[in-house]
Amino acid sequence: MLTLYPYKDLVEIGHGGMATVYRATAPNGNLVALKVLAIHLASDTTARNRFEMEGNLRLKHPNIVNVLDWGVEDEVPFIVMDYIVGESLDRRLGREGTLSPNDLLPILKQVAEALNFAHAHGVIHRDVKPSNILIRTNGHALLGDFGVAKKVGWTAYTATTARVGSVFYMSPEQAGGVVELTPASDIYSLGIMVYYALAGRHPFEADNEIAIARMHMDAKPRHVSDVNPAVPRPVGSVVMQVLDKDPLKRPKTAVDFVDAFEKAISLSARRSASAMWFKPALIAATWLLAITLGMVGAVKLLPGQTSNGQLQSVNSASTITSTSTKQPTPVLTANSYFQVIENTETATVPETTPPADIAPMTTGTLAPRSSRATASLAPSNTPRSTRTPTRVPRATLTRTPRPTLTRTPRPTATRTPRPTATELAPTVTETAPSATPEITVTVIASATPTDVAVTTPTSYASTPTDVIHTPLPSTLTATTTPTPVPLP
């Protein structure tokens, strides 16, 4: 079991390629974290110098893990740091998958403040990634592990590896082997970390580290809002700006990046709020407009309406008031006639004798008596304040049914049967030979069917005599020239 005097009760809580971290109890009883260089690197001068440089940085900031001390035990160097009760951002993302912009913002603000402080002191972290962001149980975030950090003016110990830092979060200039990095490299890595936290995946993924490093240098990542549509487009655009290949096109500082990120969140929230009330408000306004237009269409200015909206009757002792003032008309006298036009019934105005200067009232259209409102009549000279406006009922629209089309059936054609040929006598049809033999027909009158002997030459028929039974009224002997004779 490893012992590092004067610390005791060492318990391993994490390890990496270069070091192992233990939880231990300090002589004053406080819990501390001991970061011990891997034993197989203890004899490596470059690795040892870089490890000792981390212990000598001593950056004091509320959002940077505090280095308390460093030492060597049995030729193995170690660093004493504050023990953080909580978890890393990497573990939280492994549990939750992704974070919303609002959940990520407070963490991002604190990490940006830590990077701003380090950059102001000439220190480039070179390994910004979720596993190096520690979050206390109260939400306090800290940036740790400056093991590969480089301070301006100090020797860069990078001989142990071709590239320093995690390849997934490496800046293009860092992947290209640029030695003198600037704060823009850390800002790019911070942007990759934000991309991973929002999308749940890295912008560049491949089978090997060399391919990934090459993608950082040449490939264009997909927009984070396309990978995760839950990320508002303005927020995703800010993240994509940080991932520009040109360091000069990235935000100047990490704080500038966070400020733009926060403004994009506010802009997205305002747009979302506007969309939430705009649609219901649009629907309400549409309904209100429709109702208003319906009321305006129902209330019509009537002939005889005065400029202040008052309708005057032929009866000087009464008047009907209205609130419509849309189209003022000339003021008429108290004996003026008016006409109410509805659309359901036509009636004739009762006969009355109008003054000589007023034309007689014509026929108008009135609503049915049962549906007309009874108007309260008052003298025309009643003060306006005491007049009671009467609501004019809406006109009732009567839908005229469509005419019903009757299909006229087609006339039925009657087929006239062909006339049936009536047999006048049994006939035998046969073509006579080219010769013209004589045929003798002897008919003997009888009251009953009588045999008629027809004698033909042997050359004309197979039998010399054919007998035809038919009733005939008299005896007839005839000699004729054969013609085609119909056969029965």
Order of alpha helices (4+ residues) and beta strands (2+ residues): beta-beta-beta-alpha-beta-beta-beta-alpha-alpha-beta-beta-beta-beta-alpha-alpha-alpha-alpha-alpha-alpha-beta-beta-beta-beta-beta-beta-beta-beta
